[in-house]
Amino acid sequence: MDDAIRAFMTFLTVERGASPETVRSYTSDLRQFRSFLLAQRLVGDPADPAAVQAEAARAYLHWLDRRGEKSTSLARKLACLRSFYRYLTRTGRVKRNPVEDLRTPKRPKHLPRVLTKDDADALMAFPNRATPASLRDRALLETLYSTGARVSELVSLSLGDLHASEGVVRLQGKGKKERIVPIGDLAVEAIRTYRESLRPSGAGPQRSAPVFLNHRGGRLTARSVARIVARYSGRLAGGSVSPHTLRHSFATHLLDEGADLRAIQEMLGHASLSTTQKYTHVATDQLLAVYDKAHPRAGRAPGERTVKDGKR
């Protein structure tokens, strides 16, 4: 099992171009599955992935459910097992995928949190000191909100990816797929100011150098970005948010201003338009909340409306 897990992680990293976060998450999930098999003694040889049957995988999911795992976590761990056994089947390590017919737990439908435009403006203004760290944080927030970049795309951003004169930036998304997205003047100016605060005498940095640096001069990590966003957004009335909230806000605010849904899909790097369409629900919900609160003839309390089968 350990050899199979290592081979699968190599496959994800080298051939699929999976992010370090994905590899780390899948490794943890598969090791947890192996530990469960060893503890429960549900298969003759837990070290052999070919010995696992559907009943053992089903028992694992039931065990996770009894522990109180969220449905999203259950779905992710089942997806991990499916990918793992598809790989083992293709490479001939096992003859049959034991989780092929297991159903994914239903995920609760919820809309992503989105900042109001006023809150987004306030968040950008919170880093207001003239220190390199504060200037970096301002540039980082502006870039997330201006481009809709994933946090993994932001931390992998290098100076050569910025094309300020053209007003665009090159992002490397999932599976190492690259896309060109616009970047606003305020974000470009914030990056320029930050980088000038770091500029040493002599030759400038190479194009491969990271845009956003940690205090040791290395590339920022996704966790560091999450902490930075949480620290500043914690000052907002609604509490702290994640970097992904800025991505949601980017898409929703563009939609509010009349941007085409397919253009937003391209900028976000979504493979399917259905993934982008959730922002139409967010925008409509916000509009209805304002209407219900402000219109004297709305006739119902804010939040009373529900979405069902795409109709209201």
Secondary structure, 3 states (H helix, E strand, C coil): CHHHHHHHHHHHHHCCCCCHHHHHHHHHHHHHHHHHHHHHCCCCCCCCHHHCCHHHHHHHHHHHHHCCCCHHHHHHHHHHHHHHHHHHHHCCCCCCCCCCCCCCCCCCCCCCCCCCHHHHHHHHHCCCCCCHHHHHHHHHHHHHHHHCCCHHHHHCCEHHHEEHHHCEEEEECHHHCEEEEECCHHHHHHHHHHHHHHCCCCCCCCCCCECCECCCCCECCHHHHHHHHHHHHCCCCCCCCCHHHHHHHHHHHHHHCCCCHHHHHHHHCCCCHHHHCHHHHHHHHHHHHHHHHHCCCCCCCCCCCCCECCEC
